[in-house]
């Protein structure tokens, strides 16, 4: 019975460390991805504004 308890404690400690590590690493990965998405969205919007801008025809 004792080896099963030791195995359970080891697994729970490993899972706890992985969970805490994912909480620490998650915000760092999200900010860089979010910044990339924002810059892409702003670039796309500015390109659409340029395309949709009325043009003057010179005769």
Backbone as JSON Lines, residues from 0, in Angstrom:
{"i":0,"aa":"X","n":[0.82,-1.2,0.0],"ca":[0.0,0.0,0.0],"c":[0.86,1.26,0.0]}
{"i":1,"aa":"X","n":[1.99,1.21,0.63],"ca":[2.87,2.37,0.72],"c":[3.4,2.82,-0.64]}
{"i":2,"aa":"X","n":[3.83,1.91,-1.54],"ca":[4.31,2.36,-2.85],"c":[3.23,3.1,-3.66]}
{"i":3,"aa":"X","n":[1.97,2.72,-3.51],"ca":[0.9,3.39,-4.23],"c":[0.74,4.82,-3.71]}
{"i":4,"aa":"X","n":[0.85,5.01,-2.4],"ca":[0.75,6.35,-1.82],"c":[1.91,7.22,-2.28]}
{"i":5,"aa":"X","n":[3.1,6.67,-2.3],"ca":[4.27,7.43,-2.75],"c":[4.1,7.81,-4.22]}
{"i":6,"aa":"X","n":[3.65,6.87,-5.03],"ca":[3.41,7.14,-6.44],"c":[2.37,8.24,-6.62]}
{"i":7,"aa":"X","n":[1.32,8.21,-5.84],"ca":[0.27,9.24,-5.9],"c":[0.81,10.61,-5.53]}
{"i":8,"aa":"X","n":[1.63,10.68,-4.48],"ca":[2.21,11.96,-4.07],"c":[3.16,12.51,-5.15]}
{"i":9,"aa":"X","n":[3.95,11.63,-5.73],"ca":[4.88,12.08,-6.78],"c":[4.12,12.61,-7.99]}
{"i":10,"aa":"X","n":[3.1,11.89,-8.41],"ca":[2.3,12.33,-9.56],"c":[1.61,13.66,-9.26]}
{"i":11,"aa":"X","n":[1.04,13.8,-8.07],"ca":[0.34,15.04,-7.73],"c":[1.31,16.22,-7.65]}
{"i":12,"aa":"X","n":[2.53,15.99,-7.15],"ca":[3.52,17.07,-7.1],"c":[3.96,17.47,-8.5]}
{"i":13,"aa":"X","n":[4.16,16.5,-9.37],"ca":[4.55,16.81,-10.76],"c":[3.46,17.6,-11.45]}
{"i":14,"aa":"X","n":[2.21,17.17,-11.3],"ca":[1.09,17.88,-11.92],"c":[0.94,19.29,-11.35]}
{"i":15,"aa":"X","n":[1.17,19.44,-10.06],"ca":[1.1,20.77,-9.43],"c":[2.16,21.7,-9.99]}
{"i":16,"aa":"X","n":[3.38,21.21,-10.15],"ca":[4.47,22.03,-10.7],"c":[4.16,22.4,-12.15]}
{"i":17,"aa":"X","n":[3.67,21.47,-12.93],"ca":[3.33,21.75,-14.33],"c":[2.21,22.78,-14.41]}
{"i":18,"aa":"X","n":[1.22,22.67,-13.53],"ca":[0.1,23.62,-13.53],"c":[0.59,25.03,-13.19]}
{"i":19,"aa":"X","n":[1.4,25.16,-12.16],"ca":[1.93,26.47,-11.77],"c":[2.82,27.02,-12.89]}
{"i":20,"aa":"X","n":[3.61,26.17,-13.5],"ca":[4.45,26.61,-14.62],"c":[3.62,27.09,-15.79]}
{"i":21,"aa":"X","n":[2.52,26.44,-16.07],"ca":[1.66,26.88,-17.17],"c":[0.99,28.21,-16.86]}
{"i":22,"aa":"X","n":[0.64,28.44,-15.6],"ca":[0.06,29.72,-15.22],"c":[1.07,30.86,-15.38]}
{"i":23,"aa":"X","n":[2.33,30.58,-15.09],"ca":[3.36,31.59,-15.23],"c":[3.68,31.84,-16.7]}
{"i":24,"aa":"X","n":[3.74,30.8,-17.5],"ca":[4.13,30.94,-18.91],"c":[2.99,31.44,-19.78]}
{"i":25,"aa":"X","n":[1.75,31.2,-19.38],"ca":[0.6,31.56,-20.22],"c":[0.49,33.06,-20.48]}
{"i":26,"aa":"X","n":[0.56,33.93,-19.48],"ca":[0.44,35.36,-19.77],"c":[1.55,35.89,-20.67]}
{"i":27,"aa":"X","n":[2.76,35.37,-20.55],"ca":[3.86,35.83,-21.4],"c":[3.59,35.49,-22.86]}
{"i":28,"aa":"X","n":[3.1,34.3,-23.13],"ca":[2.8,33.9,-24.5],"c":[1.59,34.65,-25.05]}
{"i":29,"aa":"X","n":[0.63,34.95,-24.21],"ca":[-0.56,35.64,-24.68],"c":[-0.26,37.08,-25.07]}
{"i":30,"aa":"X","n":[0.61,37.75,-24.33],"ca":[0.86,39.16,-24.63],"c":[1.54,39.3,-25.98]}
{"i":31,"aa":"X","n":[2.5,38.45,-26.27],"ca":[3.19,38.59,-27.56],"c":[2.25,38.24,-28.71]}
{"i":32,"aa":"X","n":[1.41,37.26,-28.53],"ca":[0.45,36.9,-29.58],"c":[-0.59,38.0,-29.74]}
{"i":33,"aa":"X","n":[-1.04,38.56,-28.64],"ca":[-2.03,39.62,-28.69],"c":[-1.47,40.85,-29.4]}
{"i":34,"aa":"X","n":[-0.22,41.19,-29.12],"ca":[0.4,42.34,-29.77],"c":[0.52,42.1,-31.27]}
{"i":35,"aa":"X","n":[0.86,40.89,-31.65],"ca":[0.97,40.56,-33.07],"c":[-0.38,40.67,-33.74]}
{"i":36,"aa":"X","n":[-1.43,40.16,-33.08],"ca":[-2.77,40.25,-33.65],"c":[-3.22,41.7,-33.76]}
{"i":37,"aa":"X","n":[-2.92,42.52,-32.76],"ca":[-3.31,43.92,-32.81],"c":[-2.62,44.64,-33.95]}
{"i":38,"aa":"X","n":[-1.33,44.4,-34.11],"ca":[-0.61,45.09,-35.19],"c":[-1.14,44.63,-36.55]}
{"i":39,"aa":"X","n":[-1.48,43.35,-36.68],"ca":[-2.04,42.85,-37.94],"c":[-3.39,43.51,-38.21]}
{"i":40,"aa":"X","n":[-4.23,43.6,-37.17],"ca":[-5.55,44.2,-37.33],"c":[-5.43,45.67,-37.7]}
{"i":41,"aa":"X","n":[-4.52,46.4,-37.03],"ca":[-4.35,47.82,-37.34],"c":[-3.83,47.99,-38.76]}
{"i":42,"aa":"X","n":[-2.91,47.13,-39.18],"ca":[-2.36,47.23,-40.53],"c":[-3.46,46.94,-41.56]}
{"i":43,"aa":"X","n":[-4.32,45.95,-41.3],"ca":[-5.39,45.6,-42.21],"c":[-6.41,46.74,-42.3]}
{"i":44,"aa":"X","n":[-6.74,47.33,-41.17],"ca":[-7.7,48.44,-41.17],"c":[-7.14,49.62,-41.94]}
{"i":45,"aa":"X","n":[-5.86,49.95,-41.72],"ca":[-5.28,51.1,-42.42],"c":[-5.2,50.82,-43.93]}
{"i":46,"aa":"X","n":[-4.94,49.59,-44.33],"ca":[-4.92,49.25,-45.75],"c":[-6.32,49.38,-46.35]}
{"i":47,"aa":"X","n":[-7.35,48.98,-45.62],"ca":[-8.72,49.11,-46.11],"c":[-9.1,50.58,-46.26]}
{"i":48,"aa":"X","n":[-8.66,51.43,-45.32],"ca":[-8.96,52.85,-45.41],"c":[-8.32,53.44,-46.66]}
{"i":49,"aa":"X","n":[-7.13,53.02,-46.96],"ca":[-6.44,53.53,-48.14],"c":[-7.18,53.08,-49.4]}
{"i":50,"aa":"X","n":[-7.62,51.83,-49.45],"ca":[-8.33,51.32,-50.62],"c":[-9.69,52.0,-50.78]}
{"i":51,"aa":"X","n":[-10.4,52.23,-49.68],"ca":[-11.74,52.79,-49.74],"c":[-11.74,54.31,-49.88]}
{"i":52,"aa":"X","n":[-10.61,54.93,-49.82],"ca":[-10.53,56.38,-49.91],"c":[-10.93,56.82,-51.31]}
{"i":53,"aa":"X","n":[-11.8,57.83,-51.38],"ca":[-12.21,58.29,-52.71],"c":[-11.02,58.89,-53.46]}
{"i":54,"aa":"X","n":[-10.96,58.59,-54.73],"ca":[-9.86,59.12,-55.53],"c":[-10.37,60.21,-56.45]}
{"i":55,"aa":"X","n":[-9.54,61.18,-56.67],"ca":[-9.91,62.27,-57.58],"c":[-9.39,61.94,-58.96]}
{"i":56,"aa":"X","n":[-10.24,62.11,-59.91],"ca":[-9.82,61.88,-61.28],"c":[-9.35,63.22,-61.85]}
{"i":57,"aa":"X","n":[-8.19,63.21,-62.4],"ca":[-7.68,64.44,-63.01],"c":[-7.9,64.34,-64.51]}
{"i":58,"aa":"X","n":[-8.54,65.34,-65.06],"ca":[-8.81,65.3,-66.49],"c":[-7.97,66.29,-67.24]}
